[in-house]
Amino acid sequence: MKALPVEPSNIPVAIGSRIRAARQSQRLTIEQVADATGLTKGFLSRVERDLTSPSVASLVTLCQVLSISIGDLFAAPETHLTKKDHGPRISLGGQGIVERLLTARSERRIQLIQAVIEPRGRGESELYAVDCDVDVLHVIRGTIKLILTNEEYELSSGDTVTFPGREPHTWVNPTDEPVEVLWILVPAASR
């Protein structure tokens, strides 16, 4: 069987920002990386700005010092786009609520849920907890009351409250107007 010829691309692969991000995440200076790799600070600066490409040997050394794989530098980032009002509908309970998942179903680090709550809509009648470390409620429009074990918060447009994810709570829209909120769960609630 004959292989299909693939024409090489002249488009340069930009890896400099990923190298810089790896260096900065480890709180290393260019000078420290230069000392560890034997490469010059000027050369490393040009690599990070995609003004020059390192040799394979230099790239291998650089990746070893930064504890990253060469493949990670060239991998396409995993992205997920959710268009307005097109997130899949989910139901975490409550009455008079339409919830949409805005993050990818496979995302485990964070979960973003848009909720539109009808006038007088409410969460569970009993306090409930979500299996995550941090729960954030941000009000886009309207007013909502968040009820925790020992506290209540009345939140309006632009208000945000952060609380432990496993803290028992419920909520209610106490008004005759719809309310729109975002729930941010970190990490994503287990299924």
PyMOL commands that set and color helices and strands:
alter all, ss='L'
color gray80, all
select helices_A, chain A and resi 16-25+30-37+41-48+56-66+70-74
alter helices_A, ss='H'
color red, helices_A
select strands_A, chain A and resi 89-90+95-101+111-122+134-141+143-148+152-156+160-164+169-172+179-186
alter strands_A, ss='S'
color yellow, strands_A
deselect
rebuild
show_as cartoon
